[in-house]
């Protein structure tokens, strides 16, 4: 696991080595074990290395036999041994035992088509000194990040935005569209970023920079169309076989591995297969909560799994004293980001790094297996909306929409309110409403007219519509699964996981997002994934012989924090300080009276506005860390 950087200057202008060094230094946390730089007149590429495969010999940048193709690589190629054998049979000579070297020979043999042979998580750059061209590639799902921009005639790229900041002349111009998209979704959906003119290479795409021109191409996409030829038992067998293969492929390493263990189905299944494949006890890691927030605590279930599979289990209690963490998170993400599960993820990564360098996560199981309540809500809404409006109004809506929030901040009432408010909408708009924090109408009250006038934000509705059309998804359930694969996973969960883990020089692997497994689940008919009110139907049945019933059929909690409660109690003073009129005046585009109204409603228990407030808190904290940003 590494971080990569690079600069391509116009012809005749020598790339500045000190700039490459500065970019490398900015992402030291991604690879504290080694560094490397290659310069070829106007081109320079560099990297920081976290040594995991071929620890002694896999130094980067790595080149081909005649030193005309050079690469820097972030990630893991899980099928590199098979690829290497095939390439050696074709006459290629390897100097190392690393997965990185596979890339240059694959490129020599197949050109950009070689990407299609890769299985893994990756973001890499290849410099072709003969053609004077740069190739940037990002993995199919977007597990590893890769950003790029152009200014002052040069092309600049890096694993994190902070690397780009180190190049002299970087324009710190705010992108108003990204702010509006952030307020809607709590993250900025790619390829947009908070900085004008800076983009990310989208998942499943490659970019070629040559003769001063950028060409971006998609090399992978998936359609969610169920195949009815097989019955549920056959799909369960295929899934379990592919899942075991995915976990086994993710165990390749020369350093010790562990696993995040929440006690949910996904992480528990990964631990189960790891334990069966390992000669040593698996190191497992969990977080928990005490006091009023203990309703979010899952340690009891994690202990059941740890005991069953004989793991070395480690636990951490997360408390409410997170005020000092906020600026660290702002610097960690480089742009506004408001998923509160960053808090437990940050702390568990910090704990885990004390014991292992690589850890497997159950992330992605909900998204491919249909594990969220909102998925069932999307399907159930089709029946609910057929009820007479008079009946709905008197039996449900009249009472639910007027109800005050649960003081402890349990999410059930807020979810019901969101469901009722969105049920009548068309599916893409409905899902956008269920996902959105600030609606466009609410943003009209929150943001100044001048700011909104300068924005051309993509609405959540249009994003959802792209992924839920009949040409790519054959049902509402498959449509929302595809929408989350394209937006929520890379924009939120994978961004979160990469940044907080790499901040602690920890590599996180996600077997559920191994692309053969994703492609298999895309072919499974929707009714086998979930039916009625049963979520993860296929996964529960497939894991029936691996996990105990109390794990398979327990209530889902989610890897989060009791944020609504914290903002009403221990974090309330910090919230009032961060969202004070004086702080908001410095930002200039936020309406302080609207922010005050939102705070008051949440503190009184009139409504649960935890997501809105967390979005605003993190936005202000980001501006504090980046005062040079202009608008």
C-alpha positions in Angstrom: 0.0 0.0 0.0 1.4 3.4 -1.0 0.7 6.9 -2.0 1.6 8.1 -5.5 2.3 11.6 -7.0 3.4 13.1 -10.3 4.0 16.2 -12.3 4.1 16.6 -16.1 5.4 19.9 -17.3 5.1 21.3 -20.8 7.8 20.2 -23.2 11.1 22.1 -22.6 10.4 22.7 -18.9 12.2 20.4 -16.5 10.2 19.0 -13.7 11.1 20.3 -10.2 12.5 17.5 -8.0 11.9 19.6 -4.9 8.2 19.8 -5.8 8.0 16.0 -6.1 9.7 15.6 -2.8 7.2 18.0 -1.2 4.3 16.1 -2.7 5.7 12.8 -1.4 6.3 14.3 2.1 2.6 15.4 2.2 1.5 11.8 2.0 4.2 10.3 4.3 1.4 8.6 6.3 0.4 6.5 3.3 3.9 4.9 3.1 6.3 5.5 5.9 8.6 2.6 5.0 10.2 3.9 1.8 10.1 6.5 -0.9 11.1 6.8 -4.6 11.2 9.3 -7.4 11.8 9.0 -11.2 12.4 12.0 -13.4 12.4 12.0 -17.2 12.9 15.7 -18.3 9.4 17.2 -18.2 7.9 14.2 -16.3 8.3 13.1 -12.8 6.6 10.4 -10.7 7.0 9.5 -7.1 5.7 7.4 -4.3 5.6 6.6 -0.6 5.6 2.9 0.3 4.0 0.8 3.0 5.8 -2.5 2.5 3.5 -5.5 2.4 4.4 -7.7 -0.6 8.1 -8.3 -1.5 9.1 -6.2 1.5 12.8 -6.3 0.7 12.8 -6.1 -3.1 9.7 -4.2 -4.2 11.0 -0.7 -4.2 9.3 1.8 -6.6 9.2 3.3 -9.1 9.5 0.0 -11.1 10.5 -0.2 -14.7 10.4 -2.7 -17.6 13.5 -4.5 -19.1 14.7 -1.5 -21.2 13.7 1.2 -18.8 11.1 2.8 -21.2 8.0 2.1 -19.0 7.9 3.2 -15.4 5.2 2.8 -12.8 4.2 4.0 -9.3 1.4 2.0 -7.6 -1.0 2.2 -4.7 -2.9 -0.9 -3.7 -2.8 -4.6 -4.1 -3.1 -6.9 -7.2 -4.5 -10.2 -5.8 -3.9 -12.2 -9.0 -0.4 -11.0 -9.6 1.1 -14.4 -9.3 -1.1 -15.9 -12.1 -0.4 -12.8 -14.3 3.3 -13.1 -13.7 3.4 -16.7 -14.8 1.5 -15.9 -18.0 3.8 -12.9 -18.7 7.0 -14.9 -18.1 5.8 -17.6 -20.5 5.5 -14.8 -23.1 9.1 -13.8 -22.5 9.0 -11.0 -20.0 11.8 -10.9 -17.4 11.0 -9.8 -13.8 13.6 -8.3 -11.4 11.4 -8.3 -8.2 8.7 -10.5 -6.6 6.3 -7.6 -6.2 2.8 -7.2 -7.6 3.8 -3.7 -8.8 6.2 -5.1 -11.5 3.3 -7.0 -13.1 1.9 -3.7 -14.2 4.7 -2.6 -16.5 4.9 -6.0 -18.2 1.2 -6.2 -18.5 1.2 -2.8 -20.2 4.0 -3.8 -22.5 2.1 -6.9 -23.6 -1.4 -5.6 -23.9 -1.3 -1.8 -23.6 -4.2 -0.2 -21.8 -6.2 -3.4 -22.4 -4.0 -5.0 -19.7 -6.1 -3.3 -17.1 -8.9 -5.7 -17.7 -6.8 -8.6 -16.4 -6.3 -7.0 -12.9 -8.1 -8.2 -9.8 -7.5 -6.0 -6.8 -7.7 -2.5 -5.4 -5.4 0.0 -7.1 -4.6 3.5 -8.4 -1.4 3.6 -10.4 0.5 5.7 -12.9 2.5 4.5 -15.9 5.0 6.8 -17.7 5.9 5.8 -21.3 9.1 7.5 -22.1 8.9 6.6 -25.8 5.5 8.0 -26.4 5.9 10.8 -23.7 2.5 9.7 -22.4 1.1 9.2 -18.9 -1.5 6.6 -18.0 -3.5 6.9 -14.8 -5.8 4.0 -13.7 -8.2 3.6 -10.8 -9.8 0.3 -9.7 -13.3 -0.7 -10.8 -15.1 0.1 -7.5 -13.0 3.2 -6.4 -11.4 1.6 -3.4 -8.2 3.6 -3.9 -8.2 7.3 -4.6 -6.6 9.3 -7.4 -6.9 13.1 -8.1 -5.6 15.3 -10.8 -5.6 19.0 -12.0 -4.0 21.3 -14.5 -2.6 24.8 -13.8 0.3 27.0 -15.0 0.7 24.7 -18.0 1.4 21.5 -15.9 -0.5 18.4 -15.2 -0.4 17.2 -11.5 -1.8 14.1 -9.9 -1.7 12.4 -6.4 -3.4 9.9 -4.1 -4.7 12.7 -1.9 -5.5 16.3 -2.5 -2.9 17.4 0.1 -0.2 16.3 -2.3 -1.5 18.7 -4.9 -1.4 21.5 -2.5 2.4 21.3 -2.2 2.9 22.3 -5.9 3.7 26.0 -6.2 0.8 28.0 -7.6 -2.0 25.5 -6.7 -5.2 27.6 -7.0 -7.2 27.3 -3.8 -10.5 28.3 -5.4 -13.7 27.0 -3.9 -16.1 25.0 -6.0 -19.6 26.2 -5.0 -21.3 23.2 -6.8 -19.3 20.8 -4.6 -20.5 22.6 -1.4 -24.1 22.2 -2.5 -23.6 18.5 -3.3 -21.9 18.0 0.0 -24.8 19.6 1.9 -27.1 17.2 0.1 -25.2 13.9 0.6 -22.7 14.6 3.4 -19.9 13.9 0.9 -18.8 15.3 -2.5 -19.7 12.8 -5.2 -16.9 12.3 -7.7 -15.4 13.3 -10.1 -16.1 16.7 -8.4 -14.0 18.0 -5.6 -14.3 21.1 -3.4 -11.6 22.8 -5.4 -12.4 24.3 -8.8 -10.6 22.6 -11.6 -9.5 19.6 -9.5 -11.1 16.2 -10.2 -10.7 12.5 -9.3 -10.3 9.8 -11.8 -13.7 8.0 -11.6 -13.8 4.3 -10.5 -13.5 1.9 -13.4 -11.8 4.6 -15.6 -8.3 5.3 -17.0 -6.9 8.6 -18.1 -4.2 9.3 -20.7 -2.3 12.5 -20.7 -0.3 13.1 -23.9 0.7 16.2 -25.9 -1.1 18.4 -23.3 -4.5 16.7 -23.7 -6.5 14.6 -21.3 -8.5 11.6 -22.5 -10.7 9.8 -20.0 -12.2 6.4 -20.7 -14.4 3.9 -18.8 -13.0 0.3 -18.8 -15.6 -1.4 -16.5 -19.3 -1.1 -15.7 -21.9 -3.5 -14.4 -25.6 -4.0 -15.0 -27.9 -5.3 -12.4 -30.1 -7.7 -14.3 -31.2 -10.8 -12.5 -30.8 -14.2 -14.3 -33.7 -16.4 -13.6 -32.2 -19.7 -14.8 -31.0 -20.7 -11.3 -33.0 -21.1 -8.1 -32.1 -19.6 -4.7 -30.1 -22.6 -3.5 -27.9 -22.5 -6.6 -27.2 -18.8 -6.2 -26.4 -19.3 -2.5 -23.8 -22.0 -3.5 -22.3 -19.8 -6.1 -22.1 -16.8 -3.8 -20.5 -18.8 -0.9 -17.9 -20.3 -3.2 -17.0 -16.9 -4.7 -17.0 -15.3 -1.3 -14.5 -17.8 0.1 -12.3 -17.3 -3.0 -12.4 -13.5 -2.5 -11.4 -13.7 1.2 -8.6 -16.2 0.4 -7.3 -14.0 -2.4 -7.2 -11.0 0.0 -4.9 -12.9 2.5 -1.8 -12.6 0.3 0.7 -10.7 2.4 4.2 -10.9 4.0 3.1 -9.1 7.1 0.5 -10.0 9.8 -3.2 -9.6 9.0 -6.2 -8.9 11.2 -9.9 -8.1 10.8 -12.4 -5.5 11.9 -15.2 -7.3 13.8 -18.5 -5.6 14.6 -20.4 -8.8 15.2 -22.5 -8.2 12.2 -23.0 -10.7 9.4 -20.4 -9.3 7.0 -17.4 -8.9 9.3 -18.2 -12.1 11.1 -18.3 -14.1 7.9 -14.9 -12.7 6.9 -13.4 -13.6 10.3 -14.9 -17.1 10.0 -13.2 -17.8 6.6 -9.9 -16.2 7.8 -9.9 -18.5 10.8 -10.4 -21.5 8.6 -7.6 -20.5 6.2 -5.1 -19.5 8.9 -2.7 -21.5 11.0 -2.6 -18.7 13.6 -5.4 -17.0 15.6 -6.9 -14.0 13.7 -6.4 -10.6 15.4 -9.8 -9.0 15.6 -10.8 -5.4 16.6 -14.0 -3.9 17.8 -15.2 -0.6 19.3 -18.0 0.0 21.8 -20.0 2.7 23.7 -21.0 3.0 27.3 -23.4 5.1 29.3 -26.4 6.7 27.5 -25.0 5.8 24.1 -24.7 2.1 24.9 -27.7 1.3 22.7 -25.1 1.6 19.8 -22.7 -0.9 21.4 -22.1 -4.2 19.5 -19.3 -5.7 21.5 -21.5 -8.6 22.9 -22.0 -9.9 19.4 -18.3 -9.4 18.4 -17.3 -11.4 21.5 -19.5 -14.3 20.4 -17.8 -14.5 17.0 -14.3 -14.0 18.5 -15.0 -16.9 20.9 -16.4 -19.2 18.2 -13.4 -18.7 15.9 -10.7 -18.4 18.7 -9.4 -15.0 17.7 -7.1 -12.7 19.6 -9.8 -10.0 20.3 -9.2 -6.3 21.1 -11.7 -3.7 22.1 -11.8 0.0 22.4 -14.4 2.3 24.1 -15.2 5.4 22.1 -16.2 8.4 24.3 -17.8 11.8 23.6 -14.5 13.7 23.9 -14.0 14.1 20.2 -13.7 17.9 19.9 -10.0 17.7 19.3 -10.5 15.1 16.6 -12.5 17.4 14.4 -9.5 19.4 12.9 -7.7 16.1 12.4 -10.5 14.7 10.4 -10.7 18.0 8.3 -7.0 17.6 7.5 -7.4 13.9 6.9 -10.1 14.2 4.2 -8.8 17.5 2.7 -12.4 18.5 1.8 -15.7 18.6 3.7 -16.9 15.2 4.8 -19.6 14.5 7.3 -20.1 10.7 7.8 -20.0 10.5 11.6 -18.8 6.9 11.4 -15.4 8.5 10.7 -15.0 8.8 14.5 -15.1 5.1 15.4 -13.2 4.2 12.2 -10.4 6.7 13.1 -10.1 5.2 16.6 -10.3 1.5 15.6 -7.6 2.2 12.9 -5.4 3.7 15.5 -5.9 0.7 17.8 -5.4 -1.9 15.0 -2.1 -0.4 13.7 -0.6 -1.3 17.1 -0.9 -5.0 16.2 -1.1 -5.5 12.4 -0.4 -3.6 9.2 -3.2 -5.2 7.1 -6.8 -5.7 8.1 -9.9 -7.1 6.3 -13.2 -5.3 6.6 -16.8 -6.3 6.0 -17.5 -3.0 4.1 -19.6 -3.6 1.0 -21.6 -6.5 2.3 -24.7 -4.3 2.8 -24.4 -2.7 -0.6 -24.1 -6.0 -2.6 -26.3 -8.0 -0.3 -29.2 -5.5 0.4 -28.6 -4.9 4.0 -30.1 -1.4 4.7 -33.6 -0.5 5.9 -33.8 2.1 3.2 -33.6 -0.6 0.5 -36.7 -2.2 2.0 -38.3 1.2 2.3 -37.8 1.9 -1.3 -39.6 -1.4 -2.3 -42.3 -1.1 0.4 -43.1 2.5 -0.8 -44.5 1.0 -4.0 -47.3 -0.7 -2.0 -47.7 2.1 0.6 -48.3 4.8 -2.1 -51.2 2.7 -3.4 -53.1 3.2 -0.2 -55.8 5.9 -0.2 -54.3 9.2 0.8 -57.1 9.8 3.3 -56.2 6.5 5.0 -52.5 7.2 5.0 -53.0 10.7 6.4 -55.2 9.7 9.3 -53.5 6.4 10.2 -49.8 7.4 9.8 -48.8 10.7 8.6 -50.8 12.9 10.9 -49.2 11.4 14.0 -45.8 10.4 12.8 -44.8 13.7 11.2 -45.8 15.7 14.3 -44.0 13.4 16.7 -41.0 14.9 18.6 -37.6 13.1 18.2 -36.5 10.4 20.5 -34.3 12.2 23.1 -31.5 9.6 22.9 -31.4 10.0 19.1 -32.3 6.4 18.1 -32.9 6.6 14.4 -36.1 4.7 14.0 -38.5 7.7 14.1 -36.4 9.8 11.8 -36.3 6.9 9.3 -40.1 6.6 9.4 -40.5 10.3 8.8 -38.2 10.2 5.8 -40.1 7.2 4.4 -43.5 8.9 4.7 -42.2 12.2 3.2 -40.7 10.4 0.2 -43.1 7.5 -0.5 -45.1 9.3 -3.2 -42.1 10.4 -5.2 -40.7 8.6 -8.3 -38.1 6.0 -7.4 -34.9 8.1 -8.2 -36.3 11.2 -6.5 -37.6 9.1 -3.6 -34.1 7.5 -3.0 -32.5 10.9 -3.3 -34.9 12.3 -0.6 -34.1 9.3 1.7 -30.4 10.0 1.2 -30.3 13.7 1.3 -29.5 15.9 4.4 -30.3 19.4 3.1 -33.0 19.4 0.4 -32.6 22.0 -2.3 -35.4 24.0 -0.7 -33.6 23.9 2.7 -30.4 25.0 0.9 -32.3 28.1 -0.4 -32.7 29.2 3.2 -29.2 28.2 4.3 -27.1 29.6 1.5 -26.9 33.2 0.2 -28.4 34.0 -3.1 -25.1 35.0 -4.6 -23.5 31.7 -3.6 -26.3 29.6 -5.1 -26.2 31.7 -8.2 -22.5 30.8 -8.8 -23.2 27.0 -8.4 -24.1 24.5 -11.0 -24.6 21.6 -8.6 -25.7 18.2 -9.8 -28.8 17.3 -7.9 -29.0 13.9 -6.0 -32.1 13.1 -8.1 -30.2 13.2 -11.3 -27.4 11.1 -9.9 -29.8 8.4 -8.7 -31.6 8.5 -12.1 -28.4 7.6 -13.9 -28.0 4.4 -11.9 -31.7 3.4 -11.7 -32.7 3.3 -15.3 -34.2 0.1 -16.8 -31.2 -0.3 -19.1 -28.9 -0.8 -16.2 -31.1 -2.2 -13.4 -34.2 -4.4 -13.7 -35.9 -3.5 -10.5 -36.1 -0.8 -7.8 -34.0 -2.9 -5.4 -31.3 -3.5 -8.0 -31.5 0.1 -9.0 -30.7 1.4 -5.5 -27.9 -1.2 -5.1 -26.3 0.0 -8.3 -26.7 3.7 -7.2 -24.9 3.0 -4.0 -22.2 1.1 -5.9 -21.6 4.1 -8.1 -21.9 6.9 -5.6 -22.3 6.1 -1.9 -19.5 3.5 -1.8 -16.7 5.4 -3.5 -17.9 8.9 -2.4 -18.5 8.1 1.3 -17.6 4.7 2.7 -14.5 3.9 0.7 -13.2 7.5 1.0 -13.7 7.3 4.7 -12.0 3.9 5.1 -9.0 4.8 2.9 -8.3 8.2 4.6 -8.7 7.2 8.3 -6.8 3.9 7.9 -4.0 5.4 5.8 -3.7 8.2 8.3 -2.4 5.5 10.6 -0.4 3.7 7.9 -2.9 0.8 8.0 -4.1 -1.1 4.9 -7.8 -2.1 4.8 -8.9 -4.7 2.3 -12.6 -5.2 1.4 -13.3 -8.8 0.0 -17.0 -8.0 -0.5 -16.0 -5.6 -3.2 -13.8 -8.0 -5.1 -15.1 -7.4 -8.6 -15.9 -11.0 -9.5 -18.1 -11.1 -6.4 -19.8 -7.8 -7.3 -20.4 -9.0 -10.8 -21.9 -12.3 -9.5 -24.3 -10.5 -7.2 -25.4 -8.2 -10.0 -26.7 -11.3 -11.8 -28.7 -12.5 -8.7 -32.5 -11.8 -9.0 -33.6 -9.1 -6.6 -36.1 -11.4 -4.8 -33.3 -13.7 -3.7 -31.3 -10.8 -2.1 -34.2 -9.5 -0.1 -37.9 -10.1 0.2 -40.7 -8.9 2.5 -38.9 -7.4 5.4 -36.0 -9.8 5.2 -32.8 -8.1 4.3 -29.7 -10.0 3.1 -31.8 -13.1 2.4 -29.1 -14.7 0.3 -26.2 -13.9 2.6 -28.0 -15.2 5.7 -28.8 -18.5 4.0 -25.4 -18.9 2.5 -23.6 -18.3 5.8 -26.0 -20.6 7.7 -23.3 -23.2 8.2 -20.6 -20.7 9.1 -22.3 -18.4 11.6 -24.6 -18.9 14.6 -28.2 -17.8 14.3 -27.8 -15.1 16.9 -25.4 -13.4 14.6 -27.3 -14.1 11.4 -30.6 -12.8 12.7 -29.6 -10.1 15.1 -30.8 -6.5 14.7 -28.6 -4.4 12.6 -27.0 -1.4 14.3 -24.5 0.0 11.9 -20.9 1.1 12.6 -21.7 4.6 13.8 -21.9 6.8 16.9 -24.9 8.1 19.0 -24.4 11.5 17.4 -27.9 12.9 18.0 -27.5 12.3 21.7 -23.9 13.6 21.8 -24.9 16.9 20.1 -27.6 17.4 22.8 -25.2 16.7 25.6 -21.4 16.5 25.7 -20.8 18.0 22.3 -23.4 20.8 22.5 -21.0 23.4 23.8 -18.4 22.6 21.1 -21.2 22.7 18.5 -22.4 26.1 19.6 -18.8 27.4 19.5 -18.1 26.0 16.0 -21.5 27.3 14.6 -21.4 30.6 16.3 -22.4 33.7 14.3 -18.8 35.0 14.4 -17.5 31.8 12.8 -20.3 31.7 10.2 -19.6 35.3 9.3 -16.1 34.4 8.3 -17.5 31.9 5.8 -19.9 34.5 4.3 -22.2 32.2 2.3 -24.1 30.6 5.3 -27.2 32.2 6.8 -26.4 32.2 10.5 -30.1 32.6 11.5 -31.0 29.4 9.7 -28.2 27.6 11.4 -29.3 28.8 14.7 -32.9 27.6 14.0 -31.6 24.2 13.1 -29.5 24.0 16.3 -32.5 25.1 18.5 -34.8 22.5 17.0 -32.4 19.7 17.6 -31.4 20.7 21.1 -35.1 21.0 22.1 -35.9 17.5 20.7 -38.4 18.9 18.2 -36.5 17.2 15.4 -33.4 15.0 14.8 -31.1 17.2 12.8 -27.9 15.4 13.6 -26.9 15.0 9.9 -27.5 18.7 9.1 -25.6 19.8 12.1 -22.7 17.4 11.6 -22.5 18.6 8.0 -22.3 22.2 9.1 -19.8 21.5 11.9 -17.4 19.7 9.5 -17.8 22.4 6.9 -16.8 25.1 9.3 -13.9 23.0 10.6 -12.7 22.5 7.0 -12.7 26.3 6.4 -10.7 26.7 9.6 -8.1 24.3 8.3 -8.0 25.9 4.8 -8.3 29.7 5.3 -6.5 30.3 2.0 -9.5 29.0 0.0 -11.2 31.9 -1.9 -14.6 32.2 -3.3 
